[in-house]
Structures are given as structure tokens and as C-alpha cells.
Amino acid sequence: MSSLQLFLNRTISLSPANAADSHRCFNSKRGRVCVRACVNADVKAADGVKLGASGGGVSQEVVEAEGRVLVGTYARAPVVLSSGKGCKLYDPEGREYLDCSSGIAVNALGHGDPDWVKAVTDQANLLTHVSNVYYSIPQVELAKRLVTCSFADRVFFSNSGTEANEAAIKFARKFQRFSRPGDKQPPVEFISFTNSFHGRTLGALALTSKEYYRSPFEPVMPGVTFLEYGDIQASRELIQGGKIAAVFVEPIQGEGGIYSATKEFLQSLRSACDDAGSLLVFDEVQCGLGRIGHLWAHEAYGVFPDIMTLAKPLAGGLPIGAVLVTERIASTIKYGDHGSTFAGGPLVCNAAISVLDKISNPGFLASVSKKGQYFKELLLQKLGGNPHVKEIRGWGLLIGVELDVSASPLVNACRNSGLLVLTAGKGNVVRLVPPLIISEPELQRAAEILQECLPSLDESK
Ligand SMILES: Cc1ncc(COP(=O)(O)O)c(C=O)c1O
């Protein structure tokens, strides 16, 4: 039997009559589980939050408490997830979900992969955190592996995708200053593209195309020009102007709606950057690390960056980010230029070694390509004939189903039928990013549920 205690204390003290202290036990696929929720606050249904088919019980209590004690930054789906194994997730009432969201393209090895669990538990027993004041073995081992299997010569670790992009911004500016010592106005500006997503901190946010994300927090970092994703001519002209420190581009855009760059576009960015001395940064936070059946998305194009940023799946669910750079760039970065207390700690790095060792195996990558092809064909068969379905696109296990209406009713109906999928783009794309270990029968089930739920798109009218 496992047990979980949640203590959600508010400093505003309420009368004992208002204090909820609930203790629930239930049977799940993994045995008997007890959850004790001690919420020292008046618990009422949070406005507008209704649980899905699971409704009530511990899930209801968690949702209500969340509405009282967390800053409201997330429009969460009304599901509480309390355990997982492989591609299945369970709520506290034991309801099962097939996971085609992977914690937003993070859980590449699914949930509870035994080698990952061993890497985490072994390392937790040995050493979790030391800071970057000291050396640690897993950090150096992980960096050695990343360097061996990529274009890069050196690695900087961060804790997330947005932080990886912040570091890349700083490295690009430092590189430009350092490599043009006599230049009073070295290039400090950036190019980013429509539908891009690079993160939520003020530098990465400045590179993120959706105005809705940026405008409440302006001024964000100045000097960013957004160009049409794929516009070779406009990119070349702007880069030739000599003010661009770096071009940030996702070889395949995830959040933006699953749009793939063309080879010509990436090649032309590469040659324009080379001619002007600008740096080319590939943000592979979502599309990298095996998601499309290549270890790096840019391998599919044969175009190589100066800097690549990574995060999401690298540590199998623990927070990590990484910036991979060539020696030319690394040589311009000195002690104190950048840093992080937590980044590259022994625990996350040992977890990441276990993930990278699996994902970088050519047989594993080939299986992702094969399953991606299989899934796309199934989706075409089952969904392609529906008049709301405009396009089914993507590579490997990064697939988007573009609709002519909002995808939310379909995503909600799938969830109520036990399938977790995401939206992307302007909310009109269903994003499918299952764990890379998903089986063909599971993909078949996912496609069937999506098909069964298609009528929800008409019901909502
Ligand atoms: C391409 C890309 N870059 C950066 C980020 C930001 O990563 P994080 O949420 O870890 O900060 C994301 C997150 O979705 C992403 O998809």
C-alpha cells in the first residue's frame, strides 16, 4: 500500500469547523493507495471547475484546494493524476488514461521506466545536489555523451527550456562582443519567427511570437524581429543588415501548431548567418531528443546550428535544460558570465544519462519513426474523412491534427473517454506527443478514441 499526504496550509487561520482533513483509500492498478489531504482552509467548489467523468472523491478535493492555494496561471484540465506506468496514468479514484501528452512532450520513456527509476533512486541514495561550486560525476558524464552524439563541443546545463534559451541569448551576445573587439556596435538583435515558442522568461518570451503571452509584461527584451516562418528572402535581407546576433528557430514548431521547416529554409538561414557572422540557434526543446525519430530534429535536414537548446525529455520528467555549443562560442564565455544553483545536479544528470542512453540507440530511434508513420496512417484512415479535419501533419511522434474549429471539445471528449491529448497552434490543432515507448496497439486505441470522439466537434455548436 502506498500513501500520499497533501498539506495545503494557508496562513489565514480559519475556524476548526472549516478545516478539512480527509483520508481516502482506493484500489488502483498498483494496489491499495491512501491519500490524506489536510487543507487548512474553507473548501468550497472552485468556480467553474467541474471534474470529468471521475468526479468527486479525492480528485474533487484536490481541484478545490488548488483553486484556493495556487496562483491561477494554469487553465488545468479537470483531472488529478496520482500514478502512472508505461503509457497509462491513473487518477486517485483509479480511473485509467492513455497518455498521448507525455507531460507536454517530456515523458519520452513513459512513466516509471525501471532503468530511469533505478538511476534516480541509486543517485538519490548517493548524492542529490552539490551546486556548481564543485565538480560532480554525472554532470560530466552526461556532457560527454551529449558532445559525443551531437555537433557540439561543449554543454551548459540549465533547469528548463526557457532558461536554456536565456543562456543561448547571453552566449550569442557575448560571442558577438568578444569576436568584434573594435566594434562599438556589435550585433545585439535577434530574429524569431511566426508561431514560435521559446519560453516565458523575459528574454525567451521576447522571442515567443504570441503577443498574448508578451503584452502584459512589456517591455520584454528589445531588438527582436519576427519574420514569417519559412520566409527565405526576408530572413536573408535582415541577416545581411549586420545587426543580428542570432537567429532562433525551431526546426519543427510544437506549441505553434506542428509546422516543419523546409530544408531550403534552414539551409538558407545557415548560409546567411555564415556570411554575416550571425549565429544560428536551433531550439529543439520539443522536437529534439528522438521525438521525430532522429536524435536531433536537424539531422533530418542535414543542417547544423551553432547553438542548440534542449530540455523537456532529457531527464525523463525531472527539470533540466541544456545548451549545446561549438568551441568557437564556448571560448568566448568566461567564469561568471552565467550560472545556476541547481542546474546539472547529480540527480537530474544521472536520470538524463539513463534517458539519453535509451533514446540515442539507433534501434529505438527507428522504432519511433516506424510508430510515427503507423500512427499518422491510422489517423488519416480514421479521421481524414471528417469535414472538420483540415490536415494531419508532423514527423515521428510529434503529430498535429489541424481542425477548422477549436480542438477543445475533441480534447475534452477524448479525456472523458480515457485519452489525454493536447492542443497547439491557435487552439485548432490536436497535438499528439505520446511517450516514445508507446506500443502499436496503444496507438490504435488512441486513434479509435479520437475517431469515436469526433462528433463532439458538432455537438458543441
Ligand atoms: C520549443 C520550445 N522552447 C522552449 C520551451 C520552454 O520550455 P520550458 O517550459 O521548459 O521553459 C518550450 C516549451 O513548451 C518549447 O516547446
PDBQT file of the ligand as one rigid body, heavy atoms in Angstrom, charges set to zero:
ROOT
HETATM    1  C1  LIG A 501      10.334  24.837 -28.465  1.00  0.00    +0.000 C 
HETATM    2  C2  LIG A 501      10.219  25.216 -27.023  1.00  0.00    +0.000 A 
HETATM    3  N1  LIG A 501      11.157  26.010 -26.485  1.00  0.00    +0.000 NA
HETATM    4  C3  LIG A 501      11.117  26.377 -25.196  1.00  0.00    +0.000 A 
HETATM    5  C4  LIG A 501      10.109  25.944 -24.370  1.00  0.00    +0.000 A 
HETATM    6  C5  LIG A 501      10.083  26.359 -22.927  1.00  0.00    +0.000 C 
HETATM    7  O1  LIG A 501      10.412  25.276 -22.133  1.00  0.00    +0.000 OA
HETATM    8  P1  LIG A 501      10.079  25.284 -20.560  1.00  0.00    +0.000 P 
HETATM    9  O2  LIG A 501       8.605  25.213 -20.434  1.00  0.00    +0.000 OA
HETATM   10  O3  LIG A 501      10.799  24.075 -20.039  1.00  0.00    +0.000 OA
HETATM   11  O4  LIG A 501      10.641  26.546 -20.013  1.00  0.00    +0.000 OA
HETATM   12  C6  LIG A 501       9.116  25.104 -24.885  1.00  0.00    +0.000 A 
HETATM   13  C7  LIG A 501       8.009  24.661 -24.035  1.00  0.00    +0.000 C 
HETATM   14  O5  LIG A 501       6.993  24.206 -24.469  1.00  0.00    +0.000 OA
HETATM   15  C8  LIG A 501       9.171  24.737 -26.244  1.00  0.00    +0.000 A 
HETATM   16  O6  LIG A 501       8.237  23.950 -26.793  1.00  0.00    +0.000 OA
ENDROOT
TORSDOF 0
